[in-house]
Amino acid sequence: MSDRKRPDHWTRKAKAEGFAARSVYKLDEIQTRFRVLGPGMRVLDLGCAPGSWSQRARTIVGPRGAILGIDLTPVERYPGTQIVGSILDQTPESLRAALGGDPDCVLSDMAPNTSGARLLDHCRQLELADAALTVAVSTLGPRGAFVVKVFDGVDAPAYVGRVKAAFSQVKRVKPEATRGESVEFFLVCSGLKVR
């Protein structure tokens, strides 16, 4: 069994606490440091499967908040409304209608099914990150937050530049729950400049 498949501390903790995946603790650290979520917020979770980020978001936004998840894979007992499909097939208007208004926070933990070819995986993941950026810029309210996963590599600096062109505050974070061998990091963004 590879190290990636072997349950580690975070995986065991997630299972014990009833979360769908260990990635919930990445969002926990981001939330602790940056407070991107709050009671009553509307949250758009791009690439929401297997559902742990939406599970955590629900505990923070509470019953008065709204959560809309989009993923190609259906999530059983999703803690909000899920659209099963591609984010590329959604319009800003349809997302606002499903969420009940502009999102206060757009989350994207999206990644492609990895091939093991690092450059290919990097390029495919950045395509998803770019799609998430487009959705965030076209839907977020003026005080909204955007959290996006990025696979580090040759094209990552250009992507970070695109994000900085859209948001006045951009912080780069590699949460403690990220696997040691992982090339991922997250950008935590606020202060949308243009829509």
Buried (B, 14 or more C-beta within 10 A) or exposed (E): EEEEEEEEEBBEBBEEEEBBBBBBBBBBBBBEEBEBBBEEBBBBBBBBBBBBBBBBBBEBBEEEBBBBBBBEEEBEEBBBEBBBEEBEEBEBEEBBEBBEEBBBBBBBBBBBEBEEEBEEBBBBBBEBBBBBBBBBBBBBBEEBBBBBBBBBBEBBEEBBEBBBEBBEEBBEBBBEBBEEEEBBBBBBBBBBEEE
